[in-house]
Every structure is written in C-alpha cells, then in structure tokens.
Amino acid sequence: MTDSSMALALSGLSFMMAIIWGSPLLRILRHYRIGKLIRVEEPGAHMVKMGTPTMGGVMFILPVTLLTVLLNAATLLGWEGLGKSVLLPLLVMLSFAVIGAIDDWEGVRGQRKGLGMRARTKLALQLIVGLGAALGLKYVLDVPNLYWPGAEQSIDLGIWYIPIAVVIIVGMSNAVNFNDGLDGLAGLISATAFAAYGAVAIMQGQVFLARFCFTIVGALFGFLWWNVHPAELFMGDTGSLSLGATLGVVALMTGQWLLLPLIAIIPISELLSVVIQVVYFKITKGKRFFKMTPIHLTFELMGWSETQVVQRFWLVGLLGGILGVALALV
C-alpha cells in the first residue's frame, strides 16, 4: 500500500469511527446537560443555539487517539503503521483537550458558569504544555527548524526556536478557538489545514506525520456530520484548543511553519481581529475597530447568513491551503 493510499484509508477509518461514536456521545452530553451558553451581545440568530451540547471535540479526539495508539502498538508486531514521532502531537492534542474540557465544564456546570476558566490560568497552562512540546520538538525529535520557500536546506534558529515554537503552538490554539463559533466553521477550516500539511508531509517523506494528519481529517469529517448547520453539537474548547495546538505542532514538525498565515489564513485572521479590536479599544478609550469580534461575527452583523460566512470562509481557507502547498513545492 502506498503512503498516500494508507493515509486516505486511515482517514476513512477515523471518519467511520467518529460517526459511530457520535450518537452515544450526544446522548451522554444531553444526559448531563452540557449545553452551550450564548453571549447576549452575539447576533440574535445565535440564541437558537442555546443549550446545544458542547465538548464535542471528544468525538474526533477519541478516534485519533485510538488509531494512533493501536498503530504504534502494531509496530511491536513488525508492521509500521504510525511511528513514535506522532506521539508528541498526540500528547499535545490530549493535553490541550484537557485544558479545554476544564474550561468548558467550568463555563457550563462549574462555579464560573458562563465564564469558564480564568484567562490567566488557561494561558499559563497553555504556555507550560507549549514549552514542553517545543523542547520535545527540538531536542527529542530534532525536527527541521525552518524551511525558507525555495531553499533546500533548513535554517537552524538555535535557542530562538523554543520561544518561536511556543508562540506558534499557543497562538494557533487560541486562533482556532476564536475561529470556532459558527456551525461547521472551525471543523471545515481545520480539516483543510491538516490536509494541506498532510500533503506537505508526504512530499517531505514524513509518512507517519502525513498519516496522522489524515487521521485527524477523517475524524473531523465525522464530527462535521453532526456539526453542520443546524449543529447538533459543538466542539467547544475541548476540540478547538486541541486542534489549534496540534496544527501548530504539525506545522513545526514539517519546518514549513512560515506557511501558516496561508494554510491557516482564517484562524489567524480571526485571532488578529480580536487583537486589533482589543488594542484599538484601549487606545481610543472605548471605540471599536470592528462591529464585533471574532471577525466572523462582524460579517454576520453585515447581513451575511451563517451558511454564507462558513462557505465563503472555507473557500478562502481552501485557496490558502492550495497556495501553501504550492509554495512548499517551490
């Protein structure tokens, strides 16, 4: 079986696992009343989402974890399905999922209902995990520090690689978190980005990383089965924080993290919109640069329907992914 066909086969398998696991998960979330709370300042159309089950990120995290662990165990029998190198992004995914799950629970059923985990606490936990991942990437996996488009040799960043990697991992985690908010949006955008980096990994000969990426893509498609408009569940911070951090790690493992502004153009734009809004609000003492952030809410307030925002953002994300892969080929 070729590298690409194996990757696609894993994608199909994780898709089916997520679909099968979806219905029982929905019943569990509904039983414990783990439902989404909507901010009063959001567009009025979002009020119908109130109470929709959240923490749905478990739906794609579980198949990815099971397949990765089982295929690594299969190496003991002499069959190389997935290498140990993908255990690092898997650990990052699980660690950030735990942070997100605590945040979701605090916001839905905990003492800080409607608010979630304190921002400083959440950021501190993200930085700790991000630092551990950065050290693992540089000193354990010895990944290429940076590939400049068109250059054959990687650039050694020395000790500066560590803080850069931490910023990328934590930044992408929050970027995808801000991207989450409309039915199907974060799932579609993330699946496209992982597919793009999976293609880059195949071109680099990083077979195991490519298979890991496409395992995530398949599981996300299974999640989208339940998350497309009108969504039956949301991924919550459990899913969005873990997806973003894992995408950052994958980009770092390929050494092509300079392509993130293209391949992850939508999440990064969402993050920048929030940063611009906060900075502008403080500088002008109360004025807003955008009608509302993250930026997808501004487009809704401009009159775009939820479906239009999701489809158009995804088209932009798809184009960014294609251009990113093209630049990796230069």
WOVEN-V978039 format. One record per run of one state. SS is the DSSP state (hx for helix, st for strand, lp for the rest). FROM is the first residue (numbers start at 0). TO is the last residue. If there is no record, write none. Layout:
BEGIN
ss->(SS | SS)
from->(FROM | FROM)
to->(TO | TO)
END
This chain:
BEGIN
ss->(lp | hx | lp | st | lp | hx | lp | st | lp | hx | lp | hx | lp | hx | lp | hx | lp | hx | lp | hx | lp | st | lp | hx | lp | hx | lp | hx | lp | hx | lp | hx | lp)
from->(0 | 2 | 31 | 34 | 35 | 43 | 49 | 52 | 53 | 57 | 77 | 85 | 108 | 118 | 139 | 159 | 179 | 184 | 204 | 206 | 227 | 232 | 233 | 235 | 254 | 256 | 263 | 264 | 283 | 294 | 301 | 305 | 329)
to->(1 | 30 | 33 | 34 | 42 | 48 | 51 | 52 | 56 | 76 | 84 | 107 | 117 | 138 | 158 | 178 | 183 | 203 | 205 | 226 | 231 | 232 | 234 | 253 | 255 | 262 | 263 | 282 | 293 | 300 | 304 | 328 | 329)
END
